[in-house]
Amino acid sequence: MPLMQTPEPPVAQEADDVLPESAVQTAPSPSESAVVVTPAPAATPPVRKTTTNGKNGAGANYPRRLTITFRRSGDVERDKFRLREIYDLVCDPRGRDSFYIRIVNNGRTAELAFPNDGCTINDRLLGELKKHFKLDVNVE
């Protein structure tokens, strides 16, 4: 029967072997002046601010939330088709804004939230929803 070899435990490495030379700091001698170099913080990407008219500018809070009020027609197939079209329109292009659809039927209200699907709120989107789909929209 062949003997099984056990793997050797990992050997601890010296700090000079693990870290690049530029990252190792040594204490300066009393005759040298001490200079400590710290890395610059990573640059953060600029925050895109958009006003309600879709143009870039300051003063708008990000992300915003779009509320779409959808009134049922009574025809289930037609309503499903319209909801799919509305969803596709709102999600193109994807963005950092959020949206939900409020469905109203005979005084009862249900809300469909899409927390994983972002949207970009702009004049084009609001105009299409109001004109083409004849929906009530609200931006918060």
N, CA, C and O atoms as a GROMACS GRO file, in nm:
protein
  560
    1MET      N    1   0.086  -0.116   0.000
    1MET     CA    2   0.000   0.000   0.000
    1MET      C    3   0.091   0.123   0.000
    1MET      O    4   0.182   0.130   0.082
    2PRO      N    5   0.067   0.222  -0.092
    2PRO     CA    6   0.156   0.339  -0.098
    2PRO      C    7   0.132   0.430   0.021
    2PRO      O    8   0.022   0.441   0.074
    3LEU      N    9   0.238   0.495   0.062
    3LEU     CA   10   0.230   0.589   0.173
    3LEU      C   11   0.175   0.722   0.123
    3LEU      O   12   0.210   0.768   0.015
    4MET      N   13   0.089   0.781   0.203
    4MET     CA   14   0.034   0.911   0.166
    4MET      C   15   0.123   1.019   0.224
    4MET      O   16   0.163   1.013   0.340
    5GLN      N   17   0.153   1.118   0.142
    5GLN     CA   18   0.236   1.227   0.190
    5GLN      C   19   0.145   1.338   0.241
    5GLN      O   20   0.046   1.375   0.179
    6THR      N   21   0.182   1.390   0.355
    6THR     CA   22   0.105   1.501   0.410
    6THR      C   23   0.167   1.631   0.361
    6THR      O   24   0.289   1.642   0.353
    7PRO      N   25   0.084   1.729   0.328
    7PRO     CA   26   0.138   1.855   0.281
    7PRO      C   27   0.211   1.926   0.393
    7PRO      O   28   0.173   1.918   0.510
    8GLU      N   29   0.316   1.997   0.355
    8GLU     CA   30   0.392   2.070   0.455
    8GLU      C   31   0.317   2.196   0.493
    8GLU      O   32   0.253   2.259   0.409
    9PRO      N   33   0.325   2.235   0.621
    9PRO     CA   34   0.256   2.358   0.662
    9PRO      C   35   0.322   2.478   0.595
    9PRO      O   36   0.442   2.475   0.565
   10PRO      N   37   0.245   2.584   0.572
   10PRO     CA   38   0.304   2.702   0.508
   10PRO      C   39   0.411   2.764   0.596
   10PRO      O   40   0.400   2.766   0.718
   11VAL      N   41   0.512   2.814   0.533
   11VAL     CA   42   0.624   2.874   0.604
   11VAL      C   43   0.599   3.023   0.613
   11VAL      O   44   0.564   3.087   0.514
   12ALA      N   45   0.618   3.079   0.731
   12ALA     CA   46   0.599   3.222   0.749
   12ALA      C   47   0.707   3.296   0.672
   12ALA      O   48   0.824   3.257   0.674
   13GLN      N   49   0.667   3.401   0.603
   13GLN     CA   50   0.762   3.479   0.525
   13GLN      C   51   0.801   3.603   0.602
   13GLN      O   52   0.725   3.652   0.687
   14GLU      N   53   0.916   3.652   0.573
   14GLU     CA   54   0.963   3.776   0.633
   14GLU      C   55   0.884   3.891   0.574
   14GLU      O   56   0.832   3.880   0.463
   15ALA      N   57   0.874   4.001   0.647
   15ALA     CA   58   0.799   4.118   0.599
   15ALA      C   59   0.858   4.172   0.470
   15ALA      O   60   0.785   4.224   0.386
   16ASP      N   61   0.992   4.161   0.453
   16ASP     CA   62   1.054   4.212   0.331
   16ASP      C   63   1.012   4.130   0.210
   16ASP      O   64   1.011   4.182   0.099
   17ASP      N   65   0.977   4.001   0.230
   17ASP     CA   66   0.937   3.915   0.119
   17ASP      C   67   0.791   3.939   0.079
   17ASP      O   68   0.755   3.919  -0.037
   18VAL      N   69   0.707   3.983   0.175
   18VAL     CA   70   0.565   3.995   0.150
   18VAL      C   71   0.529   4.133   0.097
   18VAL      O   72   0.454   4.144   0.000
   19LEU      N   73   0.581   4.238   0.158
   19LEU     CA   74   0.545   4.374   0.121
   19LEU      C   75   0.645   4.432   0.022
   19LEU      O   76   0.764   4.400   0.028
   20PRO      N   77   0.599   4.515  -0.070
   20PRO     CA   78   0.694   4.582  -0.157
   20PRO      C   79   0.780   4.678  -0.076
   20PRO      O   80   0.738   4.727   0.029
   21GLU      N   81   0.895   4.705  -0.124
   21GLU     CA   82   0.991   4.786  -0.050
   21GLU      C   83   0.935   4.925  -0.020
   21GLU      O   84   0.967   4.982   0.084
   22SER      N   85   0.851   4.980  -0.109
   22SER     CA   86   0.797   5.114  -0.088
   22SER      C   87   0.696   5.118   0.027
   22SER      O   88   0.670   5.226   0.081
   23ALA      N   89   0.639   5.004   0.064
   23ALA     CA   90   0.539   5.002   0.169
   23ALA      C   91   0.600   4.983   0.308
   23ALA      O   92   0.531   5.003   0.408
   24VAL      N   93   0.726   4.945   0.316
   24VAL     CA   94   0.791   4.920   0.444
   24VAL      C   95   0.849   5.050   0.494
   24VAL      O   96   0.926   5.115   0.423
   25GLN      N   97   0.813   5.089   0.616
   25GLN     CA   98   0.865   5.211   0.676
   25GLN      C   99   0.961   5.172   0.786
   25GLN      O  100   0.933   5.083   0.866
   26THR      N  101   1.073   5.238   0.791
   26THR     CA  102   1.170   5.216   0.898
   26THR      C  103   1.181   5.343   0.979
   26THR      O  104   1.160   5.453   0.927
   27ALA      N  105   1.213   5.329   1.104
   27ALA     CA  106   1.228   5.446   1.190
   27ALA      C  107   1.354   5.521   1.150
   27ALA      O  108   1.459   5.459   1.134
   28PRO      N  109   1.346   5.652   1.132
   28PRO     CA  110   1.464   5.729   1.093
   28PRO      C  111   1.561   5.740   1.210
   28PRO      O  112   1.522   5.737   1.326
   29SER      N  113   1.686   5.751   1.176
   29SER     CA  114   1.787   5.771   1.280
   29SER      C  115   1.773   5.913   1.332
   29SER      O  116   1.717   5.998   1.262
   30PRO      N  117   1.822   5.941   1.452
   30PRO     CA  118   1.806   6.074   1.509
   30PRO      C  119   1.867   6.184   1.422
   30PRO      O  120   1.824   6.299   1.428
   31SER      N  121   1.967   6.151   1.343
   31SER     CA  122   2.032   6.253   1.262
   31SER      C  123   1.953   6.284   1.135
   31SER      O  124   1.975   6.389   1.074
   32GLU      N  125   1.861   6.194   1.092
   32GLU     CA  126   1.781   6.217   0.972
   32GLU      C  127   1.650   6.287   1.008
   32GLU      O  128   1.599   6.270   1.119
   33SER      N  129   1.598   6.365   0.916
   33SER     CA  130   1.467   6.427   0.941
   33SER      C  131   1.361   6.323   0.905
   33SER      O  132   1.374   6.252   0.805
   34ALA      N  133   1.257   6.314   0.986
   34ALA     CA  134   1.152   6.214   0.965
   34ALA      C  135   1.053   6.266   0.861
   34ALA      O  136   0.996   6.373   0.877
   35VAL      N  137   1.033   6.187   0.754
   35VAL     CA  138   0.935   6.218   0.653
   35VAL      C  139   0.845   6.097   0.639
   35VAL      O  140   0.890   5.987   0.608
   36VAL      N  141   0.717   6.117   0.664
   36VAL     CA  142   0.621   6.009   0.652
   36VAL      C  143   0.534   6.039   0.531
   36VAL      O  144   0.473   6.146   0.522
   37VAL      N  145   0.529   5.945   0.439
   37VAL     CA  146   0.450   5.960   0.318
   37VAL      C  147   0.328   5.871   0.331
   37VAL      O  148   0.339   5.750   0.351
   38THR      N  149   0.212   5.932   0.319
   38THR     CA  150   0.089   5.853   0.324
   38THR      C  151   0.027   5.857   0.185
   38THR      O  152   0.033   5.960   0.118
   39PRO      N  153  -0.033   5.748   0.142
   39PRO     CA  154  -0.094   5.747   0.009
   39PRO      C  155  -0.213   5.842   0.004
   39PRO      O  156  -0.285   5.860   0.102
   40ALA      N  157  -0.233   5.902  -0.112
   40ALA     CA  158  -0.346   5.992  -0.131
   40ALA      C  159  -0.476   5.912  -0.133
   40ALA      O  160  -0.478   5.800  -0.185
   41PRO      N  161  -0.584   5.967  -0.076
   41PRO     CA  162  -0.710   5.892  -0.081
   41PRO      C  163  -0.756   5.875  -0.224
   41PRO      O  164  -0.728   5.959  -0.311
   42ALA      N  165  -0.825   5.766  -0.248
   42ALA     CA  166  -0.875   5.738  -0.383
   42ALA      C  167  -0.973   5.846  -0.424
   42ALA      O  168  -1.056   5.890  -0.343
   43ALA      N  169  -0.964   5.887  -0.547
   43ALA     CA  170  -1.055   5.991  -0.596
   43ALA      C  171  -1.195   5.933  -0.609
   43ALA      O  172  -1.214   5.824  -0.662
   44THR      N  173  -1.292   6.007  -0.559
   44THR     CA  174  -1.430   5.962  -0.570
   44THR      C  175  -1.488   6.017  -0.698
   44THR      O  176  -1.460   6.131  -0.736
   45PRO      N  177  -1.569   5.938  -0.766
   45PRO     CA  178  -1.627   5.987  -0.891
   45PRO      C  179  -1.724   6.102  -0.862
   45PRO      O  180  -1.787   6.104  -0.757
   46PRO      N  181  -1.735   6.196  -0.953
   46PRO     CA  182  -1.826   6.308  -0.929
   46PRO      C  183  -1.971   6.259  -0.928
   46PRO      O  184  -2.007   6.167  -1.001
   47VAL      N  185  -2.052   6.322  -0.846
   47VAL     CA  186  -2.193   6.286  -0.835
   47VAL      C  187  -2.268   6.360  -0.944
   47VAL      O  188  -2.256   6.482  -0.956
   48ARG      N  189  -2.345   6.286  -1.022
   48ARG     CA  190  -2.424   6.346  -1.128
   48ARG      C  191  -2.552   6.400  -1.067
   48ARG      O  192  -2.629   6.326  -1.005
   49LYS      N  193  -2.575   6.529  -1.084
   49LYS     CA  194  -2.697   6.589  -1.033
   49LYS      C  195  -2.784   6.625  -1.151
   49LYS      O  196  -2.736   6.681  -1.250
   50THR      N  197  -2.912   6.594  -1.141
   50THR     CA  198  -3.005   6.622  -1.249
   50THR      C  199  -3.126   6.692  -1.192
   50THR      O  200  -3.180   6.652  -1.088
   51THR      N  201  -3.169   6.796  -1.257
   51THR     CA  202  -3.290   6.865  -1.215
   51THR      C  203  -3.410   6.797  -1.277
   51THR      O  204  -3.395   6.705  -1.357
   52THR      N  205  -3.529   6.842  -1.241
   52THR     CA  206  -3.649   6.776  -1.292
   52THR      C  207  -3.669   6.799  -1.441
   52THR      O  208  -3.746   6.727  -1.504
   53ASN      N  209  -3.600   6.897  -1.500
   53ASN     CA  210  -3.615   6.917  -1.644
   53ASN      C  211  -3.517   6.834  -1.725
   53ASN      O  212  -3.511   6.846  -1.847
   54GLY      N  213  -3.439   6.748  -1.658
   54GLY     CA  214  -3.351   6.657  -1.729
   54GLY      C  215  -3.216   6.714  -1.763
   54GLY      O  216  -3.131   6.644  -1.819
   55LYS      N  217  -3.192   6.841  -1.730
   55LYS     CA  218  -3.063   6.902  -1.760
   55LYS      C  219  -2.974   6.894  -1.638
   55LYS      O  220  -3.023   6.895  -1.525
   56ASN      N  221  -2.843   6.886  -1.661
   56ASN     CA  222  -2.750   6.879  -1.549
   56ASN      C  223  -2.750   7.011  -1.475
   56ASN      O  224  -2.762   7.118  -1.535
   57GLY      N  225  -2.737   7.003  -1.345
   57GLY     CA  226  -2.733   7.124  -1.265
   57GLY      C  227  -2.731   7.088  -1.118
   57GLY      O  228  -2.752   6.973  -1.080
   58ALA      N  229  -2.704   7.187  -1.036
   58ALA     CA  230  -2.697   7.163  -0.893
   58ALA      C  231  -2.835   7.179  -0.832
   58ALA      O  232  -2.924   7.240  -0.891
   59GLY      N  233  -2.851   7.126  -0.714
   59GLY     CA  234  -2.973   7.147  -0.640
   59GLY      C  235  -3.069   7.030  -0.639
   59GLY      O  236  -3.162   7.029  -0.558
   60ALA      N  237  -3.052   6.932  -0.723
   60ALA     CA  238  -3.144   6.818  -0.725
   60ALA      C  239  -3.092   6.709  -0.631
   60ALA      O  240  -2.971   6.688  -0.620
   61ASN      N  241  -3.184   6.642  -0.564
   61ASN     CA  242  -3.144   6.532  -0.476
   61ASN      C  243  -3.144   6.403  -0.554
   61ASN      O  244  -3.231   6.381  -0.638
   62TYR      N  245  -3.047   6.319  -0.527
   62TYR     CA  246  -3.034   6.194  -0.598
   62TYR      C  247  -3.037   6.083  -0.499
   62TYR      O  248  -2.980   6.103  -0.392
   63PRO      N  249  -3.094   5.972  -0.518
   63PRO     CA  250  -3.184   5.935  -0.626
   63PRO      C  251  -3.326   5.984  -0.599
   63PRO      O  252  -3.363   6.012  -0.485
   64ARG      N  253  -3.403   5.992  -0.704
   64ARG     CA  254  -3.543   6.033  -0.694
   64ARG      C  255  -3.632   5.910  -0.711
   64ARG      O  256  -3.585   5.802  -0.747
   65ARG      N  257  -3.762   5.929  -0.684
   65ARG     CA  258  -3.856   5.818  -0.693
   65ARG      C  259  -3.974   5.858  -0.780
   65ARG      O  260  -4.034   5.963  -0.761
   66LEU      N  261  -4.005   5.773  -0.875
   66LEU     CA  262  -4.115   5.797  -0.969
   66LEU      C  263  -4.234   5.711  -0.928
   66LEU      O  264  -4.222   5.590  -0.913
   67THR      N  265  -4.350   5.776  -0.911
   67THR     CA  266  -4.473   5.706  -0.880
   67THR      C  267  -4.562   5.712  -1.003
   67THR      O  268  -4.594   5.820  -1.052
   68ILE      N  269  -4.603   5.595  -1.053
   68ILE     CA  270  -4.689   5.586  -1.171
   68ILE      C  271  -4.824   5.531  -1.125
   68ILE      O  272  -4.830   5.423  -1.066
   69THR      N  273  -4.931   5.605  -1.152
   69THR     CA  274  -5.065   5.558  -1.116
   69THR      C  275  -5.131   5.498  -1.239
   69THR      O  276  -5.153   5.566  -1.339
   70PHE      N  277  -5.161   5.369  -1.230
   70PHE     CA  278  -5.218   5.291  -1.340
   70PHE      C  279  -5.360   5.253  -1.303
   70PHE      O  280  -5.382   5.189  -1.200
   71ARG      N  281  -5.455   5.293  -1.385
   71ARG     CA  282  -5.595   5.258  -1.361
   71ARG      C  283  -5.632   5.137  -1.447
   71ARG      O  284  -5.612   5.138  -1.568
   72ARG      N  285  -5.688   5.034  -1.382
   72ARG     CA  286  -5.725   4.912  -1.454
   72ARG      C  287  -5.838   4.939  -1.550
   72ARG      O  288  -5.927   5.019  -1.523
   73SER      N  289  -5.834   4.869  -1.666
   73SER     CA  290  -5.936   4.888  -1.768
   73SER      C  291  -6.049   4.786  -1.757
   73SER      O  292  -6.157   4.807  -1.813
   74GLY      N  293  -6.027   4.677  -1.687
   74GLY     CA  294  -6.126   4.569  -1.681
   74GLY      C  295  -6.087   4.453  -1.770
   74GLY      O  296  -6.135   4.341  -1.750
   75ASP      N  297  -6.000   4.477  -1.868
   75ASP     CA  298  -5.951   4.372  -1.957
   75ASP      C  299  -5.812   4.329  -1.907
   75ASP      O  300  -5.715   4.403  -1.922
   76VAL      N  301  -5.804   4.211  -1.849
   76VAL     CA  302  -5.682   4.164  -1.786
   76VAL      C  303  -5.566   4.155  -1.886
   76VAL      O  304  -5.455   4.198  -1.855
   77GLU      N  305  -5.591   4.100  -2.003
   77GLU     CA  306  -5.485   4.086  -2.103
   77GLU      C  307  -5.432   4.221  -2.149
   77GLU      O  308  -5.311   4.240  -2.163
   78ARG      N  309  -5.523   4.315  -2.170
   78ARG     CA  310  -5.481   4.450  -2.211
   78ARG      C  311  -5.400   4.516  -2.101
   78ARG      O  312  -5.299   4.581  -2.129
   79ASP      N  313  -5.443   4.502  -1.976
   79ASP     CA  314  -5.370   4.560  -1.863
   79ASP      C  315  -5.230   4.501  -1.850
   79ASP      O  316  -5.134   4.574  -1.826
   80LYS      N  317  -5.218   4.370  -1.866
   80LYS     CA  318  -5.086   4.306  -1.859
   80LYS      C  319  -4.994   4.358  -1.969
   80LYS      O  320  -4.877   4.385  -1.945
   81PHE      N  321  -5.048   4.372  -2.090
   81PHE     CA  322  -4.970   4.423  -2.203
   81PHE      C  323  -4.923   4.567  -2.176
   81PHE      O  324  -4.807   4.600  -2.200
   82ARG      N  325  -5.015   4.651  -2.127
   82ARG     CA  326  -4.979   4.790  -2.099
   82ARG      C  327  -4.877   4.799  -1.986
   82ARG      O  328  -4.785   4.881  -1.993
   83LEU      N  329  -4.891   4.717  -1.882
   83LEU     CA  330  -4.794   4.718  -1.772
   83LEU      C  331  -4.655   4.678  -1.821
   83LEU      O  332  -4.555   4.736  -1.779
   84ARG      N  333  -4.648   4.579  -1.910
   84ARG     CA  334  -4.519   4.537  -1.967
   84ARG      C  335  -4.456   4.651  -2.048
   84ARG      O  336  -4.336   4.676  -2.038
   85GLU      N  337  -4.539   4.720  -2.128
   85GLU     CA  338  -4.488   4.833  -2.207
   85GLU      C  339  -4.439   4.946  -2.117
   85GLU      O  340  -4.334   5.005  -2.144
   86ILE      N  341  -4.513   4.975  -2.013
   86ILE     CA  342  -4.473   5.080  -1.918
   86ILE      C  343  -4.342   5.042  -1.850
   86ILE      O  344  -4.251   5.124  -1.839
   87TYR      N  345  -4.332   4.918  -1.804
   87TYR     CA  346  -4.210   4.870  -1.738
   87TYR      C  347  -4.089   4.883  -1.832
   87TYR      O  348  -3.984   4.932  -1.791
   88ASP      N  349  -4.104   4.838  -1.957
   88ASP     CA  350  -3.994   4.845  -2.052
   88ASP      C  351  -3.952   4.989  -2.080
   88ASP      O  352  -3.833   5.018  -2.090
   89LEU      N  353  -4.048   5.079  -2.090
   89LEU     CA  354  -4.018   5.219  -2.115
   89LEU      C  355  -3.943   5.281  -1.997
   89LEU      O  356  -3.844   5.352  -2.016
   90VAL      N  357  -3.990   5.254  -1.876
   90VAL     CA  358  -3.931   5.315  -1.757
   90VAL      C  359  -3.789   5.262  -1.734
   90VAL      O  360  -3.702   5.337  -1.690
   91CYS      N  361  -3.765   5.136  -1.760
   91CYS     CA  362  -3.634   5.077  -1.734
   91CYS      C  363  -3.529   5.109  -1.841
   91CYS      O  364  -3.413   5.072  -1.824
   92ASP      N  365  -3.567   5.175  -1.947
   92ASP     CA  366  -3.470   5.207  -2.054
   92ASP      C  367  -3.453   5.356  -2.065
   92ASP      O  368  -3.549   5.423  -2.105
   93PRO      N  369  -3.341   5.413  -2.033
   93PRO     CA  370  -3.218   5.351  -1.985
   93PRO      C  371  -3.222   5.332  -1.833
   93PRO      O  372  -3.292   5.403  -1.761
   94ARG      N  373  -3.145   5.236  -1.789
   94ARG     CA  374  -3.135   5.211  -1.645
   94ARG      C  375  -3.063   5.328  -1.581
   94ARG      O  376  -2.980   5.395  -1.643
   95GLY      N  377  -3.095   5.352  -1.455
   95GLY     CA  378  -3.032   5.462  -1.384
   95GLY      C  379  -3.037   5.439  -1.234
   95GLY      O  380  -3.062   5.327  -1.188
   96ARG      N  381  -3.014   5.544  -1.159
   96ARG     CA  382  -3.011   5.533  -1.014
   96ARG      C  383  -3.143   5.569  -0.948
   96ARG      O  384  -3.159   5.553  -0.827
   97ASP      N  385  -3.237   5.619  -1.026
   97ASP     CA  386  -3.367   5.653  -0.969
   97ASP      C  387  -3.450   5.526  -0.951
   97ASP      O  388  -3.424   5.425  -1.015
   98SER      N  389  -3.550   5.534  -0.863
   98SER     CA  390  -3.636   5.417  -0.841
   98SER      C  391  -3.778   5.451  -0.885
   98SER      O  392  -3.813   5.568  -0.904
   99PHE      N  393  -3.859   5.348  -0.900
   99PHE     CA  394  -3.997   5.368  -0.941
   99PHE      C  395  -4.086   5.259  -0.884
   99PHE      O  396  -4.041   5.150  -0.848
  100TYR      N  397  -4.213   5.292  -0.875
  100TYR     CA  398  -4.313   5.191  -0.843
  100TYR      C  399  -4.442   5.227  -0.914
  100TYR      O  400  -4.466   5.343  -0.949
  101ILE      N  401  -4.524   5.127  -0.936
  101ILE     CA  402  -4.651   5.144  -1.007
  101ILE      C  403  -4.764   5.121  -0.908
  101ILE      O  404  -4.773   5.016  -0.845
  102ARG      N  405  -4.849   5.221  -0.895
  102ARG     CA  406  -4.967   5.212  -0.809
  102ARG      C  407  -5.085   5.173  -0.898
  102ARG      O  408  -5.120   5.246  -0.991
  103ILE      N  409  -5.146   5.058  -0.870
  103ILE     CA  410  -5.258   5.009  -0.950
  103ILE      C  411  -5.388   5.038  -0.876
  103ILE      O  412  -5.407   4.997  -0.761
  104VAL      N  413  -5.478   5.110  -0.944
  104VAL     CA  414  -5.606   5.149  -0.884
  104VAL      C  415  -5.717   5.072  -0.955
  104VAL      O  416  -5.724   5.072  -1.078
  105ASN      N  417  -5.804   5.007  -0.877
  105ASN     CA  418  -5.915   4.930  -0.932
  105ASN      C  419  -6.033   4.938  -0.836
  105ASN      O  420  -6.027   4.884  -0.726
  106ASN      N  421  -6.141   5.006  -0.879
  106ASN     CA  422  -6.265   5.017  -0.799
  106ASN      C  423  -6.238   5.064  -0.656
  106ASN      O  424  -6.292   5.008  -0.561
  107GLY      N  425  -6.155   5.166  -0.641
  107GLY     CA  426  -6.128   5.222  -0.509
  107GLY      C  427  -6.022   5.148  -0.430
  107GLY      O  428  -5.979   5.196  -0.325
  108ARG      N  429  -5.980   5.032  -0.476
  108ARG     CA  430  -5.874   4.956  -0.410
  108ARG      C  431  -5.741   4.989  -0.476
  108ARG      O  432  -5.735   5.011  -0.597
  109THR      N  433  -5.635   4.992  -0.397
  109THR     CA  434  -5.503   5.027  -0.449
  109THR      C  435  -5.401   4.920  -0.412
  109THR      O  436  -5.398   4.869  -0.300
  110ALA      N  437  -5.320   4.886  -0.510
  110ALA     CA  438  -5.206   4.795  -0.488
  110ALA      C  439  -5.083   4.862  -0.547
  110ALA      O  440  -5.093   4.937  -0.644
  111GLU      N  441  -4.967   4.835  -0.489
  111GLU     CA  442  -4.844   4.894  -0.538
  111GLU      C  443  -4.746   4.786  -0.579
  111GLU      O  444  -4.724   4.688  -0.507
  112LEU      N  445  -4.687   4.805  -0.696
  112LEU     CA  446  -4.582   4.716  -0.744
  112LEU      C  447  -4.449   4.790  -0.731
  112LEU      O  448  -4.429   4.893  -0.796
  113ALA      N  449  -4.360   4.739  -0.649
  113ALA     CA  450  -4.229   4.802  -0.631
  113ALA      C  451  -4.125   4.721  -0.707
  113ALA      O  452  -4.135   4.599  -0.718
  114PHE      N  453  -4.025   4.790  -0.759
  114PHE     CA  454  -3.917   4.727  -0.835
  114PHE      C  455  -3.784   4.773  -0.776
  114PHE      O  456  -3.715   4.854  -0.838
  115PRO      N  457  -3.746   4.723  -0.658
  115PRO     CA  458  -3.626   4.773  -0.591
  115PRO      C  459  -3.496   4.740  -0.663
  115PRO      O  460  -3.396   4.809  -0.643
  116ASN      N  461  -3.494   4.638  -0.747
  116ASN     CA  462  -3.371   4.600  -0.816
  116ASN      C  463  -3.362   4.657  -0.957
  116ASN      O  464  -3.262   4.634  -1.026
  117ASP      N  465  -3.464   4.730  -1.000
  117ASP     CA  466  -3.465   4.786  -1.135
  117ASP      C  467  -3.465   4.938  -1.125
  117ASP      O  468  -3.562   4.998  -1.079
  118GLY      N  469  -3.356   4.998  -1.168
  118GLY     CA  470  -3.346   5.142  -1.164
  118GLY      C  471  -3.398   5.206  -1.292
  118GLY      O  472  -3.419   5.138  -1.393
  119CYS      N  473  -3.420   5.336  -1.287
  119CYS     CA  474  -3.466   5.410  -1.404
  119CYS      C  475  -3.397   5.545  -1.406
  119CYS      O  476  -3.331   5.584  -1.309
  120THR      N  477  -3.411   5.616  -1.515
  120THR     CA  478  -3.360   5.751  -1.527
  120THR      C  479  -3.478   5.843  -1.551
  120THR      O  480  -3.543   5.837  -1.656
  121ILE      N  481  -3.507   5.927  -1.454
  121ILE     CA  482  -3.621   6.017  -1.465
  121ILE      C  483  -3.577   6.140  -1.544
  121ILE      O  484  -3.483   6.209  -1.506
  122ASN      N  485  -3.646   6.166  -1.656
  122ASN     CA  486  -3.617   6.283  -1.737
  122ASN      C  487  -3.746   6.328  -1.806
  122ASN      O  488  -3.849   6.262  -1.795
  123ASP      N  489  -3.738   6.441  -1.878
  123ASP     CA  490  -3.857   6.495  -1.944
  123ASP      C  491  -3.914   6.400  -2.048
  123ASP      O  492  -4.036   6.388  -2.062
  124ARG      N  493  -3.827   6.331  -2.122
  124ARG     CA  494  -3.873   6.238  -2.225
  124ARG      C  495  -3.960   6.128  -2.164
  124ARG      O  496  -4.067   6.098  -2.215
  125LEU      N  497  -3.912   6.070  -2.054
  125LEU     CA  498  -3.987   5.963  -1.988
  125LEU      C  499  -4.121   6.014  -1.935
  125LEU      O  500  -4.225   5.952  -1.957
  126LEU      N  501  -4.119   6.127  -1.865
  126LEU     CA  502  -4.243   6.180  -1.810
  126LEU      C  503  -4.342   6.215  -1.920
  126LEU      O  504  -4.462   6.190  -1.905
  127GLY      N  505  -4.294   6.272  -2.030
  127GLY     CA  506  -4.381   6.306  -2.142
  127GLY      C  507  -4.444   6.183  -2.205
  127GLY      O  508  -4.564   6.184  -2.235
  128GLU      N  509  -4.365   6.078  -2.226
  128GLU     CA  510  -4.418   5.954  -2.284
  128GLU      C  511  -4.525   5.891  -2.195
  128GLU      O  512  -4.629   5.847  -2.243
  129LEU      N  513  -4.498   5.888  -2.064
  129LEU     CA  514  -4.594   5.826  -1.973
  129LEU      C  515  -4.726   5.903  -1.971
  129LEU      O  516  -4.834   5.843  -1.966
  130LYS      N  517  -4.716   6.036  -1.974
  130LYS     CA  518  -4.839   6.117  -1.969
  130LYS      C  519  -4.913   6.117  -2.102
  130LYS      O  520  -5.035   6.102  -2.106
  131LYS      N  521  -4.838   6.133  -2.213
  131LYS     CA  522  -4.901   6.148  -2.343
  131LYS      C  523  -4.944   6.014  -2.405
  131LYS      O  524  -5.059   5.997  -2.445
  132HIS      N  525  -4.850   5.920  -2.411
  132HIS     CA  526  -4.878   5.792  -2.478
  132HIS      C  527  -4.966   5.700  -2.394
  132HIS      O  528  -5.060   5.640  -2.445
  133PHE      N  529  -4.935   5.690  -2.266
  133PHE     CA  530  -5.008   5.596  -2.180
  133PHE      C  531  -5.120   5.663  -2.100
  133PHE      O  532  -5.202   5.595  -2.038
  134LYS      N  533  -5.122   5.796  -2.100
  134LYS     CA  534  -5.224   5.873  -2.026
  134LYS      C  535  -5.227   5.832  -1.878
  134LYS      O  536  -5.331   5.797  -1.823
  135LEU      N  537  -5.109   5.839  -1.816
  135LEU     CA  538  -5.093   5.800  -1.676
  135LEU      C  539  -5.066   5.922  -1.592
  135LEU      O  540  -5.017   6.024  -1.640
  136ASP      N  541  -5.100   5.911  -1.464
  136ASP     CA  542  -5.063   6.013  -1.367
  136ASP      C  543  -4.926   5.975  -1.314
  136ASP      O  544  -4.905   5.862  -1.271
  137VAL      N  545  -4.831   6.070  -1.316
  137VAL     CA  546  -4.696   6.044  -1.266
  137VAL      C  547  -4.661   6.150  -1.163
  137VAL      O  548  -4.707   6.264  -1.171
  138ASN      N  549  -4.580   6.110  -1.068
  138ASN     CA  550  -4.534   6.201  -0.963
  138ASN      C  551  -4.387   6.170  -0.934
  138ASN      O  552  -4.350   6.053  -0.920
  139VAL      N  553  -4.304   6.274  -0.926
  139VAL     CA  554  -4.162   6.256  -0.894
  139VAL      C  555  -4.138   6.308  -0.753
  139VAL      O  556  -4.171   6.423  -0.722
  140GLU      N  557  -4.081   6.224  -0.670
  140GLU     CA  558  -4.051   6.262  -0.530
  140GLU      C  559  -3.902   6.270  -0.512
  140GLU      O  560  -3.854   6.300  -0.403
   0.00000   0.00000   0.00000
